[in-house]
Amino acid sequence: MKIIDEFVLNNKNNHKTALIFKRNHKWIKKSFAEFLNDVFKMNNLIKTEVEDDNILIFSYPYTYEFYVTAFSVILSGKNLVIIDSFKDRKKVKAMLNMSSTKMVICDHITKFISFVFQRNIKKINANKFKKYSPLESFKDSGRVTTFTSGTTGMPKMILREISFLFDQVEMIKNNIDFVENELLYALLPMYSIMSLFLGYSTIINKNPSAVSKFNPTALIATIKSIQTIKKPINSVKRAFIGGAILYSEESKRLQNNLPNADITYVYGASESAMIYKTTVRKYIENPFTFDEGIKGVEIEITNLDENGVGEIVVKGDTVISENHIHFTGDLGRLIKGKLQIVGRKKYSQLGFYNYLVDDEVLKANSKIKEAFSFAFNNQKYVVYTGVIAKKMNGIIYKRANKIPHDLKHKTKADYSRLIDIVNR
């Protein structure tokens, strides 16, 4: 495959910094040449000790070993399995069964907690790669398995051929206005993997305050990670976010945390990485609205109700399904070429679109911390944390000590668990 061949060819003697990370309270820089050499060492470990084709990386996503292992699995032609959270053991077991995974590679941190897996799962310590000599072999037959966030139940498995993954890499590259010598701060493993394949120097660390010393100029991150920034990062000029819906006050907070950045905000799905996009500044002026479609992705609104709202359906070669068509489960409408997202189909009804209701509740109650609305069994609910002062007619309100979030984004509600709360 061209992109893998070029990555290997261009980086054997490339002394440009690939990764910046922290180990034992010290910052370490690894060049692309050093990184590639370690990937080839891991190739030898995998060839020698791994019999299964499906490999789960159970490694802290801000460690160097995670990326050495991920690249080696991809280059070895194996199936790279990525799970975003291991807190829910029932869901972890289900995801392992779905992906037929029997092999786990741990790191120096996670090996001590690998008891979360069943006994039939074989575990290997990633740090052993250092003992091996480099094996310069690479294939283009690998796959990447990830999972949806599971906000409406059990996560669904998403299987991407490596060729398909790189088609999505190119699509993201063509829709993000980054420049060649960016210092990129990436706060999601798949984004960091893409960043390295694109040749950017990438910082991996979960603490935005700590990395500000390097003055990163670009950022690819989850919404949750930017929300938790305690001190604005002034050096960032370009940022890319997505993965969850933004409420009005959240969008303002994001822009305040990256005051000098043009923030591209993408509406997408696991099955279609990018569907529509806008900037956070435009979104602040026109909430829930995305003003520019993605080239190569067609959109259709089906089964319109009397308000012009229907399910969002996407089509295109980069959409993951047998027929390259995906029914998103989201409700929206097209207004003069712009896409407005209003709620989840499963938890909305005519005139009660749950994203819009969420936003109304949050704006009307300054002491609420979080609030999520949904329609269920012909009734309307709001589950919230904090203190509520103003209530909307016809809605049952339920206070919770903590909102259950999805495994992946940590900002979306896990609606199946919200239903459990209101049924208690």
BAMARKE-676858 format. One line per 3 residues: number of its first residue (from 1); their letters; for each residue x, y, z of N, C-alpha, C. Coordinates in steps of 0.02 Angstrom, whole numbers, plus 50000, padded with zeros to 5 digits. Layout:
residues N
NUM> a> X:Y:Z:X:Y:Z:X:Y:Z; ...;
***
This chain:
residues 424
1> mki> 50042:49941:50000:50000:50000:50000:50044:50062:50000; 50026:50110:49959:50069:50168:49948:50085:50206:50012; 50035:50219:50054:50047:50260:50113:50093:50224:50163;
4> ide> 50087:50157:50169:50132:50120:50213:50202:50118:50183; 50207:50104:50118:50273:50104:50085:50308:50171:50094; 50271:50225:50084:50300:50292:50090:50320:50307:50162;
7> fvl> 50279:50285:50210:50296:50297:50280:50362:50263:50298; 50371:50201:50277:50433:50165:50292:50492:50196:50254; 50483:50210:50190:50538:50237:50149:50560:50305:50174;
10> nnk> 50512:50348:50192:50528:50417:50211:50556:50423:50281; 50548:50373:50323:50565:50382:50393:50623:50340:50418; 50653:50298:50376:50710:50258:50399:50767:50302:50424;
13> nnh> 50778:50358:50392:50832:50403:50412:50806:50473:50428; 50744:50476:50449:50712:50541:50463:50722:50559:50537; 50760:50612:50549:50775:50632:50618:50728:50685:50645;
16> kta> 50676:50699:50607:50623:50744:50632:50588:50711:50691; 50569:50751:50741:50535:50724:50800:50467:50695:50780; 50456:50633:50800:50392:50601:50788:50346:50608:50848;
19> lif> 50371:50589:50907:50330:50589:50967:50366:50625:51025; 50328:50663:51062:50352:50693:51124:50307:50667:51180; 50337:50637:51231:50298:50607:51285:50337:50612:51350;
22> krn> 50303:50598:51405:50333:50604:51471:50342:50534:51502; 50401:50522:51530:50415:50458:51562:50457:50472:51624; 50433:50449:51681:50469:50459:51745:50486:50533:51756;
25> hkw> 50436:50575:51744:50440:50648:51757:50487:50684:51709; 50509:50650:51656:50554:50682:51607:50521:50680:51538; 50528:50734:51501:50503:50736:51433:50553:50703:51386;
28> ikk> 50528:50661:51342:50570:50623:51295:50546:50637:51224; 50593:50643:51178:50578:50651:51108:50605:50592:51068; 50565:50564:51026:50586:50509:50982:50578:50531:50910;
31> sfa> 50631:50522:50871:50628:50540:50800:50588:50487:50762; 50568:50504:50700:50533:50455:50659:50577:50394:50646; 50643:50404:50637:50688:50348:50626:50691:50302:50687;
34> efl> 50695:50331:50746:50696:50291:50808:50630:50255:50817; 50575:50290:50804:50509:50261:50811:50501:50201:50764; 50520:50210:50701:50513:50157:50652:50556:50097:50671;
37> ndv> 50616:50108:50696:50660:50053:50717:50627:50013:50774; 50595:50049:50821:50561:50015:50876:50500:49977:50851; 50466:50004:50801:50410:49969:50770:50433:49903:50740;
40> fkm> 50491:49905:50707:50518:49844:50677:50539:49793:50730; 50563:49817:50788:50577:49772:50844:50513:49738:50868; 50460:49779:50873:50395:49750:50893:50370:49701:50841;
43> nnl> 50384:49713:50777:50367:49665:50725:50395:49596:50741; 50457:49595:50763:50491:49532:50779:50458:49498:50839; 50441:49538:50889:50406:49510:50948:50340:49479:50926;
46> ikt> 50301:49515:50885:50236:49490:50864:50243:49427:50823; 50292:49426:50777:50302:49366:50736:50322:49306:50778; 50362:49318:50831:50388:49264:50872:50337:49239:50923;
49> eve> 50299:49284:50953:50258:49265:51011:50183:49269:51001; 50160:49297:50945:50088:49306:50935:50063:49260:50880; 50015:49218:50897:49986:49172:50848:49920:49197:50821;
52> ddn> 49884:49236:50861:49817:49258:50842:49821:49318:50796; 49771:49326:50753:49770:49383:50706:49739:49446:50737; 49699:49437:50790:49665:49494:50822:49702:49513:50885;
55> ili> 49726:49575:50888:49768:49597:50944:49738:49659:50975; 49721:49654:51038:49697:49712:51076:49756:49744:51112; 49761:49810:51106:49812:49846:51144:49781:49870:51209;
58> fsy> 49803:49841:51264:49781:49863:51330:49837:49904:51360; 49842:49966:51336:49898:50009:51353:49873:50079:51363; 49903:50114:51409:49886:50184:51422:49897:50223:51357;
61> pyt> 49846:50259:51330:49852:50288:51263:49900:50347:51258; 49932:50366:51313:49981:50420:51309:50052:50393:51320; 50061:50327:51313:50127:50298:51319:50157:50285:51250;
64> yef> 50222:50286:51248:50258:50272:51186:50243:50202:51161; 50238:50154:51208:50227:50084:51190:50161:50075:51151; 50111:50115:51168:50047:50109:51134:50056:50118:51058;
67> yvt> 50093:50170:51040:50099:50187:50968:50148:50141:50932; 50200:50119:50967:50245:50069:50938:50205:50005:50922; 50164:49985:50970:50125:49924:50961:50073:49933:50906;
70> afs> 50037:49989:50907:49984:50001:50857:50012:50000:50786; 50068:50034:50775:50098:50035:50708:50123:49967:50688; 50151:49930:50736:50177:49864:50719:50120:49816:50701;
73> vil> 50065:49819:50738:50008:49776:50722:49982:49792:50652; 49978:49857:50637:49954:49877:50570:50003:49853:50516; 50068:49865:50527:50118:49846:50477:50126:49770:50471;
76> sgk> 50108:49733:50525:50114:49661:50523:50056:49626:50488; 50007:49665:50467:49950:49636:50433:49900:49605:50480; 49905:49621:50545:49858:49594:50595:49797:49640:50601;
79> nlv> 49751:49619:50644:49691:49659:50657:49701:49696:50723; 49708:49761:50721:49716:49803:50780:49648:49816:50811; 49639:49796:50874:49576:49805:50910:49587:49860:50962;
82> iid> 49544:49911:50959:49549:49967:51006:49484:49974:51044; 49488:49971:51111:49431:49984:51155:49446:50047:51194; 49399:50094:51196:49412:50160:51224:49409:50162:51300;
85> sfk> 49373:50116:51331:49367:50115:51404:49360:50043:51428; 49392:50029:51485:49390:49962:51513:49353:49959:51579; 49315:50012:51595:49281:50017:51660:49223:49968:51665;
88> drk> 49186:49959:51611:49128:49915:51612:49149:49845:51588; 49161:49800:51635:49188:49734:51618:49139:49694:51575; 49074:49704:51584:49025:49669:51544:49031:49689:51471;
91> kvk> 49039:49755:51459:49045:49779:51390:49113:49759:51360; 49165:49760:51401:49231:49739:51378:49228:49666:51354; 49198:49623:51394:49191:49553:51375:49152:49545:51310;
94> aml> 49098:49584:51304:49057:49581:51243:49097:49603:51182; 49137:49657:51190:49176:49682:51134:49231:49633:51114; 49262:49600:51163:49312:49549:51148:49280:49491:51110;
97> nms> 49221:49471:51132:49187:49416:51097:49167:49436:51026; 49142:49497:51018:49123:49521:50951:49182:49519:50903; 49241:49539:50928:49300:49544:50885:49342:49480:50884;
100> stk> 49319:49428:50920:49355:49364:50924:49427:49373:50946; 49437:49416:50996:49505:49432:51019:49526:49386:51075; 49585:49354:51067:49612:49310:51118:49682:49332:51140;
103> mvi> 49707:49388:51111:49775:49410:51124:49775:49483:51145; 49807:49498:51201:49811:49566:51226:49884:49584:51238; 49904:49643:51214:49972:49668:51227:49965:49725:51278;
106> cdh> 49997:49716:51335:49994:49765:51390:50058:49807:51390; 50060:49858:51434:50122:49896:51443:50144:49893:51516; 50194:49933:51534:50222:49929:51602:50173:49951:51655;
109> itk> 50120:49987:51635:50069:50008:51683:50011:49958:51686; 49984:49941:51628:49923:49901:51626:49933:49827:51641; 49994:49803:51639:50004:49732:51653:49982:49714:51724;
112> fis> 49984:49763:51769:49965:49751:51838:49889:49746:51848; 49851:49769:51799:49778:49767:51805:49746:49726:51749; 49786:49683:51718:49761:49643:51662:49714:49588:51685;
115> fvf> 49703:49583:51751:49656:49533:51777:49584:49549:51755; 49572:49607:51725:49504:49623:51701:49483:49577:51645; 49530:49542:51615:49515:49497:51559:49504:49426:51584;
118> qrn> 49467:49387:51544:49456:49318:51560:49522:49279:51556; 49522:49221:51587:49584:49181:51591:49607:49156:51523; 49560:49149:51476:49580:49122:51410:49613:49175:51366;
121> ikk> 49619:49237:51389:49652:49289:51351:49727:49288:51366; 49767:49278:51314:49839:49278:51323:49865:49350:51326; 49912:49362:51373:49937:49430:51383:50013:49431:51373;
124> ina> 50036:49484:51337:50108:49493:51324:50126:49564:51344; 50184:49572:51375:50208:49638:51396:50242:49671:51337; 50217:49729:51316:50243:49765:51258:50316:49784:51267;
127> nkf> 50338:49795:51328:50407:49818:51340:50459:49766:51318; 50438:49705:51306:50485:49653:51285:50514:49667:51216; 50482:49714:51177:50506:49727:51109:50578:49750:51108;
130> kky> 50600:49782:51163:50668:49810:51166:50721:49755:51162; 50704:49694:51178:50751:49639:51177:50760:49609:51107; 50717:49629:51061:50718:49599:50995:50757:49642:50945;
133> spl> 50784:49609:50894:50816:49646:50840:50762:49668:50791; 50774:49721:50752:50723:49746:50706:50707:49696:50650; 50644:49689:50634:50622:49647:50579:50585:49693:50529;
136> esf> 50618:49708:50473:50590:49757:50426:50541:49724:50378; 50484:49706:50405:50432:49678:50362:50368:49717:50372; 50330:49724:50320:50265:49759:50325:50219:49735:50270;
139> kds> 50155:49733:50287:50104:49709:50241:50048:49761:50236; 50004:49752:50188:49947:49799:50182:49880:49763:50190; 49881:49707:50227:49821:49667:50234:49788:49675:50303;
142> grv> 49813:49721:50344:49787:49728:50411:49719:49762:50414; 49690:49761:50474:49625:49792:50486:49626:49827:50554; 49579:49871:50563:49572:49906:50627:49500:49897:50650;
145> ttf> 49491:49871:50711:49425:49863:50740:49416:49913:50797; 49365:49954:50792:49347:50000:50846:49273:49987:50861; 49247:50025:50910:49178:50015:50931:49143:50082:50938;
148> tsg> 49077:50082:50926:49038:50142:50936:49033:50157:51010; 49006:50216:51027:49006:50238:51096:48954:50201:51139; 48905:50168:51109:48858:50129:51147:48809:50170:51188;
151> ttg> 48790:50228:51162:48745:50271:51201:48673:50244:51205; 48656:50199:51160:48588:50170:51162:48589:50096:51179; 48643:50072:51207:48649:50001:51226:48720:49977:51220;
154> mpk> 48728:49916:51195:48794:49887:51187:48830:49919:51128; 48896:49934:51134:48933:49962:51077:48931:49915:51017; 48931:49945:50957:48933:49906:50896:49004:49904:50869;
157> mil> 49023:49849:50838:49090:49841:50812:49096:49874:50743; 49150:49912:50733:49165:49943:50669:49231:49915:50644; 49229:49878:50588:49289:49846:50561:49310:49884:50498;
160> rei> 49372:49910:50499:49398:49947:50442:49458:49910:50412; 49456:49898:50347:49516:49875:50313:49567:49932:50315; 49631:49915:50315:49682:49967:50318:49676:50015:50260;
163> sfl> 49660:49990:50201:49652:50034:50143:49596:50083:50155; 49542:50059:50186:49485:50103:50200:49504:50155:50252; 49542:50135:50303:49564:50181:50355:49604:50238:50324;
166> fdq> 49648:50222:50277:49689:50274:50247:49649:50318:50200; 49595:50292:50171:49550:50335:50133:49521:50388:50179; 49503:50368:50241:49477:50415:50289:49531:50464:50312;
169> vem> 49594:50440:50319:49650:50484:50335:49656:50539:50283; 49652:50520:50220:49657:50569:50166:49599:50619:50168; 49539:50593:50183:49482:50637:50186:49490:50688:50242;
172> ikn> 49514:50666:50300:49525:50712:50356:49580:50762:50337; 49633:50738:50306:49687:50782:50285:49662:50836:50238; 49617:50818:50193:49591:50866:50144:49542:50915:50173;
175> nid> 49518:50901:50233:49469:50945:50264:49495:50982:50325; 49558:50973:50341:49589:51010:50397:49645:51052:50369; 49644:51115:50384:49693:51162:50356:49756:51165:50399;
178> fve> 49790:51107:50404:49854:51105:50440:49911:51115:50391; 49968:51139:50416:50026:51150:50373:50080:51100:50390; 50130:51096:50348:50179:51041:50351:50216:51037:50417;
181> nel> 50237:51092:50446:50279:51090:50505:50241:51103:50570; 50178:51084:50572:50140:51092:50633:50170:51050:50690; 50166:51076:50751:50177:51035:50810:50108:51019:50836;
184> lya> 50089:50956:50830:50020:50936:50841:50012:50905:50911; 49961:50927:50946:49942:50897:51009:49879:50856:50997; 49884:50790:51005:49828:50746:50989:49804:50712:51053;
187> llp> 49738:50714:51064:49710:50688:51126:49661:50630:51114; 49674:50591:51062:49636:50531:51050:49681:50484:51010; 49686:50420:51030:49734:50375:50998:49729:50372:50923;
190> mys> 49668:50366:50895:49663:50360:50823:49687:50424:50788; 49675:50482:50820:49700:50545:50792:49776:50546:50792; 49806:50521:50846:49879:50521:50850:49910:50475:50797;
193> ims> 49878:50416:50787:49901:50370:50736:49898:50403:50667; 49842:50436:50653:49836:50472:50589:49888:50527:50583; 49900:50564:50637:49948:50618:50637:50018:50593:50619;
196> lfl> 50038:50537:50648:50104:50509:50634:50109:50486:50561; 50057:50454:50535:50058:50433:50465:50063:50493:50419; 50036:50550:50440:50039:50611:50400:50104:50649:50409;
199> gys> 50147:50625:50455:50213:50654:50463:50219:50713:50510; 50168:50723:50554:50172:50778:50601:50208:50757:50665; 50246:50804:50694:50273:50793:50760:50215:50798:50809;
202> tii> 50208:50747:50851:50147:50740:50891:50163:50734:50965; 50129:50774:51006:50136:50769:51079:50081:50724:51105; 50100:50675:51147:50051:50632:51179:50056:50640:51255;
205> nkn> 50005:50671:51283:50002:50681:51355:49931:50702:51371; 49904:50678:51427:49834:50693:51442:49825:50761:51475; 49879:50794:51495:49874:50857:51532:49889:50917:51486;
208> psa> 49837:50952:51463:49849:51010:51419:49893:51063:51449; 49889:51073:51514:49931:51124:51547:50005:51106:51541; 50020:51041:51545:50090:51019:51542:50120:51030:51473;
211> vsk> 50081:51021:51420:50109:51024:51353:50113:51096:51327; 50084:51143:51363:50085:51212:51339:50156:51240:51334; 50202:51210:51370:50272:51231:51368:50303:51222:51298;
214> fnp> 50275:51176:51259:50301:51163:51192:50269:51208:51139; 50219:51247:51159:50183:51291:51112:50158:51255:51050; 50116:51203:51060:50088:51168:51001:50047:51217:50959;
217> tal> 50052:51210:50894:50016:51255:50848:49951:51225:50823; 49942:51159:50832:49881:51127:50808:49857:51076:50859; 49793:51062:50858:49763:51018:50908:49709:50976:50876;
220> iat> 49711:50911:50888:49656:50866:50870:49635:50833:50935; 49572:50841:50955:49553:50819:51021:49479:50804:51026; 49461:50770:51080:49391:50761:51097:49365:50824:51130;
223> iks> 49299:50832:51128:49268:50890:51160:49282:50890:51235; 49277:50831:51266:49287:50826:51338:49355:50851:51359; 49407:50833:51321:49475:50852:51340:49486:50927:51336;
226> iqt> 49454:50961:51288:49462:51034:51284:49420:51068:51338; 49364:51039:51355:49322:51068:51407:49359:51071:51474; 49403:51024:51486:49436:51019:51551:49502:51059:51555;
229> ikk> 49520:51095:51501:49580:51137:51503:49571:51191:51556; 49618:51196:51602:49613:51244:51656:49642:51312:51637; 49690:51312:51592:49721:51374:51571:49721:51376:51495;
232> pin> 49697:51430:51464:49694:51433:51391:49762:51419:51358; 49760:51384:51301:49821:51370:51262:49822:51421:51205; 49863:51471:51212:49863:51527:51165:49901:51511:51100;
235> svk> 49945:51461:51101:49987:51447:51043:49949:51412:50987; 49894:51378:51003:49857:51339:50954:49821:51385:50905; 49836:51376:50841:49806:51417:50787:49751:51379:50750;
238> raf> 49757:51312:50748:49709:51271:50713:49692:51211:50757; 49628:51196:50760:49605:51139:50801:49550:51102:50764; 49544:51039:50781:49495:50995:50750:49461:50954:50804;
241> igg> 49395:50959:50810:49359:50922:50861:49297:50889:50830; 49270:50840:50866:49209:50807:50844:49191:50753:50895; 49141:50713:50876:49125:50656:50917:49065:50662:50962;
244> ail> 49039:50721:50974:48980:50730:51016:48948:50797:51000; 48885:50803:51020:48850:50866:51009:48873:50917:51060; 48876:50980:51038:48896:51035:51082:48835:51076:51100;
247> yse> 48829:51091:51164:48777:51137:51186:48804:51208:51186; 48759:51257:51190:48777:51327:51179:48834:51350:51223; 48827:51340:51289:48879:51364:51335:48944:51326:51326;
250> esk> 48939:51262:51308:49000:51222:51297:49041:51250:51239; 49007:51270:51185:49043:51295:51127:49081:51359:51144; 49050:51401:51185:49084:51463:51206:49146:51446:51249;
253> rlq> 49139:51396:51293:49195:51377:51336:49253:51349:51295; 49237:51310:51244:49290:51283:51200:49330:51339:51167; 49293:51388:51140:49328:51442:51106:49370:51483:51156;
256> nnl> 49346:51491:51216:49384:51528:51267:49447:51490:51287; 49445:51424:51285:49504:51384:51303:49557:51382:51248; 49535:51397:51186:49581:51402:51129:49568:51469:51095;
259> pna> 49586:51524:51128:49563:51590:51106:49588:51612:51038; 49645:51586:51016:49674:51609:50953:49666:51558:50896; 49625:51507:50908:49619:51452:50861:49557:51457:50817;
262> dit> 49565:51438:50754:49508:51422:50712:49492:51349:50724; 49435:51337:50757:49418:51269:50778:49368:51239:50729; 49390:51188:50693:49345:51152:50648:49306:51101:50690;
265> yvy> 49240:51106:50688:49197:51061:50726:49160:51018:50676; 49169:50952:50683:49144:50904:50634:49086:50864:50663; 49034:50858:50624:48981:50810:50639:48997:50747:50599;
268> gas> 49003:50691:50635:49020:50629:50601:48992:50570:50641; 49014:50511:50622:48993:50450:50656:49049:50399:50649; 49047:50347:50689:49098:50294:50682:49097:50266:50612;
271> esa> 49038:50261:50582:49031:50233:50515:49050:50283:50460; 49052:50347:50476:49070:50398:50427:49105:50454:50466; 49172:50453:50463:49211:50497:50506:49191:50570:50501;
274> miy> 49174:50592:50442:49154:50661:50432:49091:50664:50388; 49042:50704:50409:48980:50712:50371:48970:50785:50353; 48973:50829:50402:48967:50901:50393:49016:50935:50440;
277> ktt> 49033:50997:50427:49078:51033:50471:49060:51106:50475; 49087:51139:50526:49080:51211:50534:49139:51234:50577; 49139:51296:50598:49187:51319:50647:49150:51334:50712;
280> vrk> 49185:51331:50767:49153:51343:50831:49127:51414:50835; 49162:51462:50805:49138:51531:50806:49071:51537:50770; 49063:51502:50713:48999:51503:50678:48946:51466:50718;
283> yie> 48966:51413:50751:48920:51372:50790:48892:51410:50849; 48934:51453:50879:48911:51494:50935:48854:51540:50912; 48859:51565:50851:48808:51609:50823:48746:51570:50801;
286> npf> 48755:51507:50781:48700:51467:50754:48704:51396:50782; 48685:51386:50845:48694:51321:50878:48661:51262:50841; 48693:51204:50847:48670:51141:50819:48670:51140:50743;
289> tfd> 48704:51189:50713:48703:51195:50640:48773:51190:50611; 48780:51149:50559:48843:51138:50524:48833:51165:50453; 48881:51206:50431:48866:51244:50370:48901:51219:50307;
292> egi> 48942:51167:50311:48978:51144:50252:48980:51069:50248; 48957:51041:50193:48959:50969:50183:49030:50945:50167; 49042:50881:50177:49107:50851:50163:49106:50821:50092;
295> kgv> 49157:50837:50054:49162:50811:49986:49164:50734:49987; 49125:50705:49943:49124:50632:49938:49071:50599:49983; 49037:50639:50024:48984:50613:50068:48918:50646:50050;
298> eie> 48869:50607:50029:48803:50633:50014:48758:50625:50076; 48711:50671:50083:48667:50670:50142:48595:50674:50119; 48552:50638:50155:48480:50638:50140:48443:50638:50206;
301> itn> 48388:50675:50209:48344:50675:50269:48282:50635:50251; 48270:50580:50287:48215:50535:50269:48158:50540:50319; 48098:50521:50296:48038:50518:50339:48026:50584:50376;
304> lde> 48021:50638:50337:48012:50704:50367:47947:50709:50405; 47949:50742:50464:47888:50756:50501:47863:50825:50480; 47810:50850:50512:47780:50913:50491:47826:50973:50503;
307> ngv> 47879:50964:50542:47928:51018:50553:47988:51013:50506; 47985:50966:50458:48041:50958:50412:48100:50921:50442; 48087:50886:50497:48139:50848:50532:48134:50775:50514;
310> gei> 48191:50743:50501:48191:50672:50486:48259:50642:50502; 48266:50576:50491:48329:50543:50506:48382:50561:50454; 48442:50572:50477:48498:50589:50434:48529:50524:50407;
313> vvk> 48532:50519:50341:48562:50462:50308:48621:50485:50266; 48678:50450:50270:48737:50470:50232:48757:50414:50184; 48784:50436:50126:48806:50390:50074:48874:50412:50049;
316> gdt> 48915:50364:50029:48981:50380:50001:49030:50323:50008; 49083:50326:49969:49133:50273:49969:49169:50265:50036; 49171:50318:50077:49205:50314:50141:49157:50298:50198;
319> vis> 49095:50280:50182:49046:50260:50233:49053:50184:50243; 49059:50164:50306:49071:50094:50322:49005:50056:50326; 48990:50019:50274:48934:49972:50272:48940:49935:50206;
322> enh> 48901:49882:50199:48906:49842:50138:48887:49882:50076; 48838:49926:50083:48816:49966:50026:48837:50039:50030; 48881:50055:50078:48906:50123:50087:48850:50173:50102;
325> ihf> 48799:50148:50138:48744:50191:50161:48738:50181:50236; 48731:50235:50274:48725:50230:50347:48667:50272:50373; 48621:50240:50408:48567:50275:50443:48594:50295:50512;
328> tgd> 48602:50360:50524:48639:50384:50582:48602:50376:50648; 48535:50374:50645:48497:50374:50707:48488:50444:50735; 48517:50494:50701:48509:50564:50721:48453:50597:50681;
331> lgr> 48419:50644:50713:48367:50683:50680:48395:50751:50661; 48376:50776:50603:48399:50842:50582:48358:50868:50524; 48377:50927:50501:48344:50957:50442:48394:50998:50404;
334> lik> 48383:51004:50340:48425:51045:50297:48391:51113:50287; 48428:51167:50301:48403:51234:50293:48452:51273:50249; 48433:51284:50186:48475:51319:50138:48545:51289:50134;
337> gkl> 48549:51222:50132:48613:51187:50125:48650:51176:50190; 48625:51203:50244:48656:51193:50309:48618:51139:50347; 48655:51100:50386:48626:51043:50422:48617:51060:50495;
340> qiv> 48556:51056:50519:48542:51065:50590:48527:50998:50622; 48564:50981:50675:48553:50920:50713:48508:50936:50772; 48454:50898:50781:48407:50917:50835:48399:50864:50889;
343> grk> 48418:50801:50876:48410:50750:50928:48422:50680:50903; 48415:50633:50949:48419:50562:50931:48350:50537:50914; 48345:50500:50859:48280:50474:50835:48247:50431:50889;
346> kys> 48286:50390:50922:48259:50342:50970:48230:50375:51032; 48254:50436:51047:48234:50469:51110:48201:50536:51100; 48176:50548:51039:48140:50610:51024:48071:50593:50998;
349> qlg> 48028:50643:50993:47962:50636:50962:47943:50704:50933; 47888:50706:50895:47868:50767:50863:47864:50825:50913; 47903:50878:50899:47903:50937:50942:47946:50930:51004;
352> fyn> 47972:50870:51017:48017:50859:51074:48080:50826:51047; 48128:50869:51027:48191:50845:50999:48243:50853:51054; 48271:50797:51076:48304:50798:51142:48367:50841:51146;
355> ylv> 48405:50851:51092:48463:50896:51097:48441:50967:51110; 48387:50988:51075:48362:51056:51083:48333:51066:51153; 48299:51015:51179:48271:51019:51247:48328:51022:51298;
358> dde> 48380:50981:51289:48438:50985:51333:48463:51056:51339; 48471:51088:51282:48500:51155:51280:48454:51206:51316; 48389:51198:51305:48342:51243:51339:48346:51236:51415;
361> vlk> 48350:51174:51438:48354:51162:51511:48418:51191:51539; 48473:51181:51505:48538:51206:51528:48539:51282:51530; 48512:51315:51479:48513:51388:51477:48466:51419:51530;
364> ans> 48413:51383:51547:48364:51410:51595:48384:51398:51668; 48435:51356:51679:48454:51337:51747:48530:51341:51756; 48553:51397:51780:48624:51409:51785:48660:51363:51835;
367> kik> 48622:51334:51882:48653:51291:51933:48650:51217:51916; 48624:51201:51857:48626:51132:51834:48696:51119:51806; 48725:51061:51822:48790:51043:51796:48784:51006:51729;
370> eaf> 48740:50957:51727:48726:50920:51666:48652:50904:51663; 48625:50899:51603:48555:50880:51594:48546:50846:51527; 48509:50790:51527:48495:50753:51466:48422:50734:51465;
373> sfa> 48388:50750:51411:48317:50736:51403:48308:50677:51356; 48250:50643:51363:48235:50589:51317:48161:50571:51323; 48133:50547:51268:48065:50521:51267:48068:50445:51271;
376> fnn> 48025:50417:51315:48026:50345:51325:47959:50322:51351; 47929:50271:51319:47864:50245:51339:47811:50300:51345; 47808:50342:51293:47758:50396:51289:47764:50447:51346;
379> qky> 47823:50452:51374:47835:50502:51426:47900:50539:51411; 47905:50600:51437:47964:50641:51426:48000:50650:51492; 48067:50643:51490:48107:50646:51551:48166:50693:51542;
382> vvy> 48190:50719:51598:48255:50752:51603:48290:50724:51664; 48350:50697:51654:48393:50676:51709:48449:50727:51714; 48461:50751:51775:48509:50807:51783:48549:50799:51846;
385> tgv> 48604:50836:51850:48643:50844:51911:48645:50918:51928; 48650:50934:51992:48650:51004:52013:48583:51024:52040; 48566:51088:52032:48504:51116:52060:48462:51145:52004;
388> iak> 48398:51126:52003:48353:51151:51950:48305:51202:51980; 48294:51256:51942:48249:51310:51964:48188:51315:51920; 48197:51306:51854:48142:51314:51807:48130:51247:51770;
391> kmn> 48066:51226:51772:48048:51164:51739:47999:51177:51682; 48004:51135:51631:47959:51139:51574:47899:51094:51585; 47841:51116:51563:47779:51077:51572:47783:51011:51534;
394> gii> 47752:50960:51564:47746:50895:51530:47808:50852:51533; 47857:50871:51573:47919:50833:51578:47929:50811:51650; 47949:50748:51659:47967:50722:51725:48042:50732:51736;
397> ykr> 48059:50764:51791:48129:50778:51807:48155:50730:51860; 48214:50705:51850:48244:50658:51897:48316:50680:51911; 48330:50695:51973:48398:50715:51992:48442:50653:52004;
400> ank> 48502:50656:51978:48549:50601:51987:48613:50626:52021; 48646:50582:52057:48710:50601:52087:48764:50608:52035; 48757:50568:51982:48807:50567:51929:48774:50545:51864;
403> iph> 48791:50579:51810:48764:50560:51744:48807:50503:51715; 48776:50447:51696:48815:50394:51663:48831:50414:51591; 48895:50414:51575:48918:50434:51508:48935:50373:51465;
406> dlk> 48940:50385:51401:48962:50332:51356:49036:50317:51367; 49059:50260:51342:49128:50239:51354:49178:50281:51315; 49159:50305:51256:49208:50335:51212:49218:50409:51224;
409> hkt> 49165:50449:51221:49174:50522:51220:49171:50554:51289; 49140:50520:51336:49134:50545:51405:49091:50608:51410; 49058:50628:51356:49013:50685:51358:48942:50666:51338;
412> kad> 48935:50614:51298:48869:50590:51280:48840:50550:51339; 48774:50553:51347:48742:50513:51398:48733:50441:51374; 48737:50394:51420:48719:50325:51406:48644:50319:51420;
415> ysr> 48603:50325:51369:48531:50330:51378:48501:50267:51409; 48529:50209:51394:48502:50148:51424:48509:50150:51500; 48562:50180:51525:48570:50186:51597:48529:50243:51626;
418> lid> 48515:50295:51586:48469:50347:51608:48399:50318:51618; 48379:50274:51574:48313:50241:51581:48310:50201:51646; 48366:50168:51663:48368:50131:51727:48357:50179:51786;
421> ivn> 48385:50240:51780:48378:50289:51834:48305:50309:51844; 48269:50323:51789:48200:50346:51795:48153:50289:51814; 48175:50227:51803:48133:50169:51819:48142:50145:51891;
424> r> 48188:50174:51927:48200:50151:51996:48141:50168:52041;
***
